[in-house]
Amino acid sequence: MQEKKLTGYPSIDKPWLKYYSEEAINAPLPECTIYEYLWENNKDHLDDIAIIYFSRKITYRELFRNIDKTAAAFSALGVKQGEIVTVALPNIPENIYCIYALNKLGAIADMIDLRSKGDTLIHYLNESESRFAVICDLFASNAFDIADKTQINKWIVSSPFDSLPSLLRGIMKLKRGKLSTPANAILWQNFFYTENENHKIPVGKPNAVTCIFHTSGTTGLPKGVMMTNLNFNAMVEQVRISGIRFDYGKRIMNQVPPFLAFNSLCSMHLPFAQHMQMVLLPEYRPDKFAENIVKTKASCCLAGPADWGNFLENKELLTKNIDLSGLVSPISGSDAMTQKAKADVNKVLKSRGCSQGVLEGYGMTEIGSAACANTPQFNVDASVGIPLPFNTFCIYDNENDCELPYGEPGEICMTGPTVMKGYYKNQDETNNVLKKHKDGKVWLHSGDLGHMDQNGCVYIDGRLKRIIVRHDGIKVFPFGIEKTIIKLDCVSACCVVGKDDADHGRGKVPVAFVVLNNTSTDAIEEIKRQCLSELSENYLPKEYYVVEQLPLTPNGKIDYRALENRAEEMSKE
C-alpha cells in the first residue's frame, strides 16, 4: 500500500494499514451466524479431526452432529430464540456444543466461571433470568445450594468424563461415585439423547447477540459484555488476513478458561474457522504450560504472562534438548509481559528451534479480547503491536475532548466491528465506555493509558484507574515505576499501587510489591538505589513489600485491588 503524508493523528492517518494489502483491508465481513460461518468453513472436509480430548479424536462431522443433537435437546426443553442460557463448564467438548447449538437456535450463551457460588452466582442467574443452566458436576453443589433463590427450571449437569471413550468414562465415573441431583436436574448423557429432530431453526442475524462474557469485576459487580455474531466472525477474518498463523489442519492447544472471551473468540471460533485441530485441556494449569506445549505438539497456543512465566521455570524444558520447531504462533495476551520476561522466553524458544518469538497483543473483553497484535511480519519490542486491519485506534485527551498526536500519552480508544454491543442491562456503564466523538463514530474507551508512534505501533503506559494522585494533586503513573524496578536481575515481577497517605491525611503514595528471583538480603536496597537513580522524588515508592507471587484475577490479570487492600492492611500492622 502506498504511503501517504501524515496529518499527525493516528485515527486519520491509519499508518498501520501500510502493513496490510488492499485486498485485506477491503475484505467483506461475513453476514451470518457463528454456526453458519463454522459450517461454511468446514463443510468440505468433515472427516478431518476437529477436537482431540485426551485419547478421543472427534471429527468435524461428529462435531456438527453433536452440535445439532445439542440444539435439538435444548429445543425440546423449550429454549427459544433470544433466550439466555447459562453455561458454566470447563474446557470440554460439551462447552463447545452448547455455544454453537444455542447460536443455531438464535439463543444466547451466558458464559460464567464454573467456580461461581453464593451471591455472585445468584447475581449471574437472576440478572439473565435464565430458565436453564448447564453446569459442571465438579461444582454442581454450588448451584444446588442457591437453587431456590433463582428461576432455573432445569439444571443440565455435565462432566469432564462425558466425552471420554466409553470404557474409560465408565471407570472414572465408578471411581467418583454417583452424583446426587435434585429433581429438576438432568445428566448430560440423558439430556443429549433427547429426540427432537423437527426443531425450528430461526433465520440468524449478524448483529444478534451470541454470547455474554463477564468482566473481572475489580471495580464492583462484573458487567455482562454482549458479543454478536459479527463480533465473532469479524475477529476471525481480520486475524486471518493479519499474517498471524493459524495453519490449516495443524494443532492449537486450548487451555484458556472458557468463561473468557479470549477462549470463545480467539481460542475456539478462530481456529475452528481455519479448520485446525483443537487439543482441549479441561483444567487450566499454568504450572504445566510448557509441558503441555511439548505434549500436544501444538503449532499455536494462546496464553497469558503468568503462563509464559511458568514456561521459564520448567526445568525439563531448560535442561533437555526439546524440539519446539513446530510451534509457529506462540501468542501472549490478557495482560502485558515485561520486556525482560519476553526476551527470556524468546531466547528459550529460539534455542529449541522455534522460528517465531512471542507475538504479544492487546485488547479487552469489550472488543472481543484482541484489538491489536504483533505479527510475524511486524514484531516490535516494547509494543503490543499494530491495530488489526478492521480496527481504528486513537489516543484521546478526555479533559480537552480531542485526539492526541503521535507520541503523546492519553486514553486508548478503539472502534471497529469487534466492539461489543454493550453491557447487558447496564446502559449507564455502556454510555461510560461507548462514546460518540466529534467525528461521529462511537469509540470504546479502554481505561488504559498509551501512545502510538508514526508506524501505528501501540504502547501501553498504564491504567487510568491506577493513576496515583498525591496529596498535592500531582499524578503518579505506576507503570513508569514498575519499568524501573523490573530492569533489575533480582526482580522477576513487580506491581505498584497506591495507599492512603497517612502523613498528610489525604491523597495516596506509591508502594511497590516485588517478587524476587533470589533471597538476597540486599535486594531491596538494590531496588531502592535503582529507583533513587532513575525516578523523581514524586515517583519514589513509600514502601517495598516482598511477596512470593502477585495475586491474579480469574481472568489471569494482576489483581490490583487485592494489592491495594493488602497495602492498607500491612500499614496497620
C-alpha positions in Angstrom: 0.0 0.0 0.0 1.4 3.4 -1.0 2.4 5.6 2.0 0.6 8.9 2.3 1.5 12.2 4.0 0.8 12.1 7.8 -1.5 14.6 9.4 -0.1 13.8 12.8 -3.2 12.0 14.2 -3.4 8.2 14.2 -7.1 7.7 13.6 -6.9 9.9 10.4 -3.6 8.6 9.1 -4.1 4.9 10.0 -0.4 4.3 9.3 -0.7 0.6 10.3 -2.6 -0.1 7.1 0.6 0.1 5.1 1.4 -3.4 6.5 -1.8 -4.9 5.1 -2.7 -5.5 1.5 -5.6 -3.6 -0.2 -7.4 -6.9 -0.6 -7.1 -7.5 3.1 -8.3 -4.0 4.1 -11.3 -4.2 1.8 -12.3 -7.8 2.6 -16.1 -8.1 3.2 -17.4 -9.1 6.6 -19.4 -12.3 6.9 -23.2 -11.7 7.1 -24.1 -14.9 9.0 -24.2 -16.5 12.4 -21.2 -18.2 14.0 -22.8 -21.6 13.5 -23.3 -20.9 9.7 -19.8 -19.5 9.5 -18.4 -22.6 11.1 -20.2 -24.8 8.7 -19.2 -22.8 5.6 -15.5 -23.1 6.6 -15.5 -26.8 7.3 -18.3 -28.5 5.2 -15.9 -29.8 2.5 -13.6 -31.6 4.9 -15.8 -33.2 7.5 -13.7 -36.3 8.1 -10.7 -34.3 9.4 -10.0 -34.1 13.1 -11.6 -31.1 14.9 -11.1 -31.9 18.6 -8.5 -34.0 20.5 -9.8 -34.7 24.0 -7.5 -37.0 25.9 -7.4 -40.2 23.8 -10.5 -39.3 21.9 -10.5 -37.7 18.4 -13.7 -36.0 17.2 -14.0 -35.2 13.5 -15.7 -32.1 12.1 -18.6 -34.4 11.0 -19.0 -35.6 14.6 -18.7 -32.1 15.9 -21.6 -30.8 13.8 -23.6 -33.9 14.6 -23.1 -33.3 18.3 -23.9 -29.6 17.9 -27.1 -30.5 16.1 -28.1 -33.0 18.8 -27.5 -30.5 21.5 -29.6 -27.9 19.7 -32.4 -30.5 19.4 -32.2 -31.2 23.1 -32.3 -27.5 24.0 -35.3 -27.0 21.7 -37.1 -30.0 23.4 -36.6 -28.2 26.7 -38.3 -25.1 25.3 -35.3 -22.9 24.7 -36.5 -20.1 22.4 -34.9 -17.5 20.1 -33.3 -14.7 22.0 -33.4 -16.6 25.3 -30.3 -16.6 27.6 -29.0 -20.0 28.8 -26.3 -20.0 31.5 -23.2 -22.1 30.6 -20.7 -22.9 33.4 -18.4 -25.6 32.1 -14.7 -26.3 31.9 -12.8 -26.7 28.6 -14.6 -29.8 27.4 -16.4 -30.7 24.2 -19.8 -30.1 25.7 -19.0 -26.4 26.3 -18.3 -26.1 22.5 -21.5 -28.0 21.6 -23.6 -25.7 23.8 -22.2 -22.4 22.4 -22.8 -23.4 18.8 -26.1 -25.2 19.5 -27.6 -22.2 21.2 -26.4 -20.0 18.4 -28.1 -22.3 15.9 -31.3 -21.8 17.8 -30.8 -18.0 18.0 -30.4 -18.2 21.7 -27.6 -16.7 23.8 -24.9 -18.4 25.9 -24.2 -16.6 29.2 -20.6 -17.7 29.9 -19.8 -17.7 33.6 -17.0 -19.0 35.7 -17.8 -22.6 36.7 -16.5 -21.9 40.2 -19.1 -19.2 40.9 -21.1 -19.6 44.1 -23.2 -17.8 46.6 -24.3 -14.2 45.9 -22.2 -14.0 42.8 -23.9 -17.0 41.2 -27.3 -15.7 42.3 -26.5 -12.4 40.6 -25.5 -14.0 37.3 -28.5 -16.3 37.2 -31.1 -13.7 38.2 -29.7 -10.9 36.0 -30.0 -13.1 32.9 -33.3 -14.6 34.1 -32.1 -17.9 32.9 -34.5 -20.8 33.0 -31.8 -23.3 32.0 -28.2 -23.7 33.1 -25.5 -26.1 32.0 -23.2 -26.8 34.9 -20.2 -29.0 35.7 -20.7 -31.8 38.2 -17.4 -30.9 40.0 -19.0 -27.7 41.2 -22.7 -28.6 41.0 -23.2 -28.2 44.7 -22.5 -24.5 44.4 -25.5 -24.2 42.1 -27.8 -26.6 44.1 -27.1 -24.7 47.3 -28.7 -21.5 45.9 -31.2 -23.1 43.5 -34.3 -21.8 45.5 -33.1 -18.2 45.0 -33.1 -18.5 41.2 -35.6 -19.0 38.3 -33.8 -22.1 37.0 -36.3 -24.7 35.8 -33.7 -27.3 34.7 -30.1 -27.9 35.6 -28.1 -29.8 33.0 -25.2 -31.4 34.6 -22.1 -32.3 32.5 -18.8 -33.9 33.5 -15.3 -33.8 32.1 -15.8 -37.6 31.7 -18.8 -37.4 29.3 -16.7 -37.2 26.2 -14.1 -39.8 27.2 -14.1 -43.1 25.4 -16.9 -45.2 26.9 -14.7 -47.7 28.8 -12.6 -45.0 30.4 -15.7 -42.9 31.1 -17.2 -45.8 33.0 -14.1 -46.5 35.0 -13.7 -42.8 36.0 -17.4 -42.4 37.0 -17.3 -45.6 39.0 -14.3 -44.2 40.9 -16.1 -40.9 41.6 -19.4 -42.4 42.6 -23.0 -41.4 41.9 -23.8 -37.7 41.9 -26.8 -36.7 44.0 -29.0 -34.3 42.0 -32.3 -32.5 42.7 -35.5 -33.4 40.8 -35.1 -30.6 38.3 -31.6 -31.7 37.2 -30.7 -33.9 34.3 -27.4 -35.5 33.5 -25.8 -34.6 30.2 -26.0 -38.1 28.7 -29.8 -38.1 29.3 -30.2 -34.6 28.0 -28.0 -35.2 25.0 -30.1 -38.1 23.7 -33.4 -36.2 23.8 -35.2 -36.6 20.5 -36.5 -33.5 18.7 -35.4 -33.7 15.1 -38.1 -31.3 14.0 -37.0 -28.3 16.0 -37.3 -25.0 14.1 -34.1 -23.2 13.1 -34.6 -19.4 13.0 -33.0 -17.1 10.5 -29.8 -15.9 12.0 -28.9 -12.2 12.2 -25.3 -10.9 12.1 -25.9 -8.3 14.8 -27.7 -10.7 17.2 -26.0 -11.4 20.5 -24.5 -14.8 20.6 -22.6 -14.8 23.9 -22.3 -12.8 27.1 -19.0 -12.6 28.9 -18.3 -11.0 32.3 -15.6 -8.6 33.2 -13.5 -9.4 36.2 -15.4 -7.0 38.4 -12.5 -5.3 40.2 -14.5 -2.1 40.4 -17.8 -3.6 41.5 -20.1 -6.3 40.2 -19.0 -7.9 37.0 -20.6 -6.4 33.9 -22.0 -8.6 31.1 -20.4 -7.9 27.8 -22.7 -8.7 24.8 -20.9 -10.0 21.8 -22.6 -10.6 18.5 -22.2 -12.9 15.5 -20.5 -10.1 13.7 -18.0 -9.6 16.5 -17.0 -13.3 16.4 -16.8 -13.6 12.7 -15.0 -10.2 12.1 -12.4 -11.3 14.6 -11.6 -14.4 12.6 -11.5 -12.5 9.3 -9.1 -9.8 10.5 -6.7 -12.3 12.2 -6.8 -14.5 9.1 -5.5 -11.6 6.9 -3.1 -10.2 9.5 -0.5 -12.9 8.8 -0.7 -14.5 12.2 -0.5 -18.2 11.6 -3.5 -20.4 12.5 -2.4 -23.1 10.0 -5.0 -25.3 8.3 -5.1 -28.8 9.8 -2.4 -28.0 12.4 -2.9 -28.2 16.2 -3.8 -25.5 18.6 -3.6 -26.0 22.4 -6.6 -24.6 24.1 -6.1 -24.2 27.8 -7.8 -20.8 28.2 -10.7 -20.8 30.7 -13.9 -20.9 28.7 -15.7 -18.1 30.5 -13.2 -15.7 28.9 -13.8 -14.0 25.6 -10.2 -14.9 24.9 -11.3 -18.5 24.7 -14.5 -18.4 22.7 -13.4 -15.9 20.1 -9.7 -16.5 19.8 -9.1 -20.0 21.1 -12.2 -21.7 19.8 -14.1 -19.9 17.0 -10.9 -18.6 15.3 -9.0 -21.9 15.0 -12.2 -23.9 14.1 -13.0 -21.4 11.3 -9.4 -22.1 10.0 -10.0 -25.8 10.1 -7.5 -26.6 12.9 -7.3 -29.5 15.3 -8.0 -28.3 18.8 -6.4 -30.1 21.7 -8.7 -29.4 24.6 -7.3 -29.2 28.1 -10.1 -29.2 30.7 -8.0 -27.9 33.6 -6.2 -24.6 33.5 -2.7 -25.4 34.8 -0.2 -22.6 34.3 2.4 -24.7 36.0 2.1 -27.4 33.3 2.0 -24.9 30.4 5.5 -25.8 29.0 4.9 -29.5 29.5 1.6 -29.3 27.6 3.1 -27.4 24.7 5.5 -30.2 24.2 3.0 -33.0 24.8 0.3 -31.6 22.5 2.7 -30.8 19.6 0.9 -27.6 19.1 1.7 -25.2 16.3 -0.3 -22.4 18.0 -1.1 -21.6 21.6 -2.7 -18.6 23.3 -1.7 -17.8 26.8 -1.1 -15.0 29.4 2.1 -13.7 31.0 1.6 -16.0 34.0 1.8 -19.0 31.7 4.9 -17.7 29.9 6.4 -17.0 33.3 5.9 -20.7 34.3 7.3 -21.6 30.9 10.7 -20.2 32.0 10.6 -22.2 35.3 10.2 -25.6 33.6 13.4 -27.4 34.4 12.9 -30.2 31.9 12.4 -27.7 29.1 15.6 -25.8 30.1 17.8 -28.8 30.6 16.8 -31.2 27.8 17.1 -30.8 24.1 13.3 -30.5 23.4 12.2 -29.7 19.9 9.8 -26.7 19.5 10.3 -26.1 15.8 6.7 -26.9 15.1 5.4 -24.0 17.3 4.8 -21.2 14.8 2.4 -19.0 16.8 3.3 -18.5 20.5 0.8 -15.8 21.5 0.5 -13.8 24.7 -2.5 -11.7 25.7 -4.7 -10.9 28.8 -2.0 -8.7 30.3 1.3 -7.1 29.4 4.6 -9.0 29.5 7.7 -7.3 30.8 10.3 -6.9 28.2 12.8 -8.9 30.3 10.3 -11.8 30.5 9.6 -11.6 26.8 13.3 -11.6 25.9 14.0 -14.6 28.2 11.1 -16.6 26.7 12.2 -15.7 23.2 15.7 -16.9 24.0 14.4 -20.3 25.1 12.1 -20.6 22.1 14.9 -19.9 19.7 17.2 -22.3 21.4 14.6 -25.0 21.0 14.1 -24.4 17.2 11.1 -22.1 17.3 11.5 -19.6 14.5 8.9 -17.2 15.9 9.2 -15.1 19.1 6.2 -14.4 21.3 3.5 -12.4 19.5 2.1 -10.1 22.1 -1.2 -8.4 21.6 -3.6 -6.1 23.3 -7.3 -6.0 23.8 -10.1 -6.3 26.3 -13.3 -8.3 26.7 -15.3 -5.4 25.3 -13.6 -5.7 21.9 -13.5 -9.5 21.7 -10.2 -9.7 23.6 -7.9 -8.8 20.7 -7.7 -5.4 19.1 -4.0 -5.1 18.0 -1.1 -7.5 17.8 2.4 -8.0 16.7 2.6 -10.1 13.6 5.3 -12.3 12.1 6.0 -9.6 9.6 6.0 -6.7 12.2 7.0 -7.6 15.7 8.3 -4.6 17.7 9.9 -4.9 21.2 8.0 -2.9 23.9 5.0 -2.5 21.7 1.8 -4.6 21.8 1.6 -4.4 18.1 -0.4 -2.6 15.4 -4.2 -2.4 15.2 -5.8 -5.4 13.4 -6.9 -4.4 9.9 -10.6 -3.6 10.6 -9.9 -1.6 13.8 -9.1 2.0 14.2 -7.2 3.4 17.2 -6.8 6.9 18.7 -5.2 8.3 21.7 -7.6 10.6 23.5 -7.4 13.6 25.8 -10.6 13.4 27.8 -10.1 16.7 29.6 -10.0 18.6 26.3 -12.2 16.2 24.3 -9.8 15.8 21.4 -7.5 13.2 19.8 -3.8 13.5 20.7 -0.9 13.3 18.1 1.8 10.7 17.8 3.9 10.2 20.9 1.6 11.8 23.4 0.1 9.7 26.2 -3.7 9.5 26.7 -6.5 7.1 26.9 -6.5 4.3 24.2 -9.8 4.3 22.3 -10.9 1.9 19.6 -13.6 1.5 17.1 -14.4 -1.4 14.7 -16.6 -4.4 14.0 -15.5 -6.4 17.1 -16.6 -3.7 19.6 -19.3 -5.1 21.9 -23.0 -4.3 21.5 -23.0 -3.0 25.1 -23.3 -4.2 28.7 -26.3 -6.3 29.4 -28.9 -4.4 31.4 -26.5 -1.7 32.2 -27.0 1.3 29.9 -25.2 3.7 32.3 -22.0 1.7 32.2 -22.4 1.3 28.4 -22.6 5.0 28.0 -19.4 5.4 30.1 -17.3 3.4 27.7 -19.0 3.7 24.3 -18.9 7.4 23.4 -19.5 9.3 20.2 -16.6 11.6 19.3 -16.6 14.7 17.1 -16.0 12.5 14.1 -19.5 11.0 14.6 -18.1 7.5 15.3 -18.7 5.5 18.5 -15.5 4.8 20.3 -14.7 2.2 23.0 -12.8 4.0 25.9 -10.5 1.4 27.3 -9.4 3.0 30.5 -5.8 2.2 29.5 -3.1 4.8 29.1 -1.0 4.6 26.0 0.6 6.2 23.0 1.2 5.5 19.3 4.2 6.1 17.0 4.1 7.1 13.4 4.2 3.4 12.3 1.0 2.7 14.1 2.6 0.8 17.0 0.7 0.9 20.2 2.5 1.2 23.5 0.8 0.7 26.9 1.7 3.2 29.6 -0.7 2.1 32.4 -4.3 2.2 33.6 -6.3 5.4 34.1 -7.9 4.0 37.2 -4.4 3.1 38.6 -3.2 6.7 38.5 -2.0 7.6 42.0 -3.0 11.2 43.0 -0.7 12.6 45.7 -1.8 14.9 48.5 -0.6 17.9 46.4 -2.6 16.8 43.3 0.4 15.6 41.4 -0.4 12.4 39.4 1.9 9.4 39.6 1.8 6.7 36.9 2.7 3.3 38.4 3.8 1.9 35.0 6.9 4.1 35.0 8.0 2.9 38.5 7.4 -0.7 37.5 9.5 -0.4 34.4 12.4 1.0 36.5 12.2 -1.8 39.1 11.7 -4.8 36.7 15.0 -4.0 34.9 16.9 -5.5 37.9 18.0 -9.1 37.6 17.0 -9.7 41.2 13.3 -8.9 40.4 11.0 -11.3 38.5 7.8 -9.4 38.8 6.6 -6.1 40.2 3.4 -4.1 40.7 3.0 -0.6 42.1 -0.3 0.5 43.7 -1.4 3.5 45.8 -2.2 3.5 49.5 -3.6 6.3 51.8 -1.0 9.0 52.7 -1.1 8.9 56.5 1.4 11.7 56.8 -0.8 14.3 55.0 -4.3 12.9 55.7 -5.3 13.0 52.1 -4.1 11.6 48.7 -2.1 8.5 48.0 1.5 7.4 48.0 3.0 4.7 45.7 4.1 1.4 47.2 5.8 -1.5 45.4 5.1 -5.2 45.6 8.1 -7.2 44.2 8.7 -10.9 43.5 12.4 -11.7 43.8 14.5 -14.1 41.8 16.6 -14.9 44.8 16.6 -14.4 48.6 19.5 -11.9 48.7 19.3 -9.8 51.8 20.3 -6.7 49.9 17.8 -7.0 47.0 15.5 -4.3 48.5 18.5 -1.9 48.9 19.4 -2.5 45.3 15.8 -1.7 44.2 15.9 1.5 46.3 19.1 2.6 44.7 17.7 1.9 41.3 14.6 4.0 42.0 16.7 6.8 43.5 18.9 7.0 40.4 16.1 6.9 37.8 12.9 8.3 39.4 11.9 11.8 40.5 11.1 12.3 44.2 7.3 12.2 43.4 7.6 8.7 42.0 9.7 7.1 44.7 7.7 4.3 46.4 7.0 4.9 50.1 7.3 1.2 50.9 8.6 -2.0 49.2 6.9 -5.3 50.0 8.4 -8.7 49.1 5.8 -11.3 48.1 6.1 -14.8 46.7 3.8 -14.1 43.8 1.4 -11.4 42.6 -2.3 -12.2 43.0 -4.3 -12.7 39.8 -8.0 -12.2 38.9 -9.9 -15.1 37.4 -9.1 -13.5 34.0 -5.3 -14.0 34.7 -4.6 -10.4 35.2 -2.8 -8.8 38.2 -5.4 -8.2 40.9 -4.6 -4.5 41.7 -7.4 -4.2 44.2 -6.2 -7.1 46.2 -2.7 -5.5 46.4 -4.3 -2.1 47.4 -6.1 -3.9 50.3 -3.0 -5.7 51.3 -1.0 -2.5 51.4 -3.5 -0.9 53.7 -3.6 -3.9 55.9 0.2 -4.1 56.1 0.4 -0.4 57.1 -1.7 -1.2 60.1 0.5 -4.0 61.3 
